[in-house]
């Protein structure tokens, strides 16, 4: 089961889904966050703390079966 979270692309401001299973690293760079995956790099608006909390919530929901 993929672990997906919604984030906002830094340049286009569009909402995108990220598969946390493909993430290699997540780094703070000035006023954005860079996510490096197996296939490339992307900048998002959300902070490291937000991404950490969202990923934790995603895992908690997956293990409890709560989809809301």
Secondary structure by P-SEA (a helix, b strand, c coil): ccbbbbbbcccccbbbbbcccccccccccccbbbbbcccbbbbbcccaaaaaaaaaaaaaaaaacccc
